[in-house]
Amino acid sequence: MKIPVLNGSPRREKSDVMHITRAFLEGTCEPALLAGIRTPTIPEEQYAAIVNAGV
């Protein structure tokens, strides 16, 4: 899985953005977390009904 990160801070590697990004990326290396991210929280049919309700 690729996760693009844009860091616009002039502090670059020492910026708060990079500290948070590193912590996030370390957490995404855990298999249980990856499985949870890939698993939908609601059934696809229910999601489609919600999205298409305003159409």
C-alpha positions as CSV (number, residue, x, y, z in Angstrom):
1,M,0.0,0.0,0.0
2,K,1.3,3.4,-0.9
3,I,0.5,6.5,1.2
4,P,1.6,9.8,-0.2
5,V,2.7,12.4,2.3
6,L,3.2,16.1,1.6
7,N,5.3,18.0,4.1
8,G,5.3,21.8,3.5
9,S,7.1,22.6,6.7
10,P,10.4,24.5,6.4
11,R,11.6,22.4,9.3
12,R,11.5,19.3,7.0
13,E,12.6,16.2,9.0
14,K,12.2,17.9,12.4
15,S,8.6,19.2,11.7
16,D,5.6,18.1,13.7
17,V,4.1,16.8,10.4
18,M,6.9,14.3,10.0
19,H,6.7,13.2,13.7
20,I,3.0,12.4,13.2
21,T,3.6,10.8,9.8
22,R,6.2,8.5,11.1
23,A,4.0,7.4,14.0
24,F,1.1,6.8,11.6
25,L,3.3,4.8,9.2
26,E,4.7,2.6,12.0
27,G,1.1,1.8,13.0
28,T,0.1,0.9,9.5
29,C,2.8,-1.8,9.4
30,E,0.8,-3.9,11.9
31,P,-1.2,-6.6,10.1
32,A,-4.3,-6.2,12.3
33,L,-4.5,-2.5,11.5
34,L,-4.2,-3.2,7.8
35,A,-6.9,-5.8,7.9
36,G,-9.2,-3.3,9.7
37,I,-8.5,-0.6,7.1
38,R,-9.4,-3.0,4.2
39,T,-12.6,-4.3,5.8
40,P,-15.7,-2.1,5.2
41,T,-17.5,-0.9,8.3
42,I,-20.9,-1.2,6.7
43,P,-22.3,-3.5,4.0
44,E,-21.8,-2.4,0.4
45,E,-25.6,-2.4,-0.2
46,Q,-26.2,-0.1,2.8
47,Y,-23.4,2.2,1.6
48,A,-24.9,2.4,-1.9
49,A,-28.3,3.2,-0.5
50,I,-26.9,6.1,1.6
51,V,-24.9,7.5,-1.3
52,N,-27.7,7.2,-3.8
53,A,-30.4,8.6,-1.5
54,G,-30.0,12.1,-2.7
55,V,-30.2,11.1,-6.4
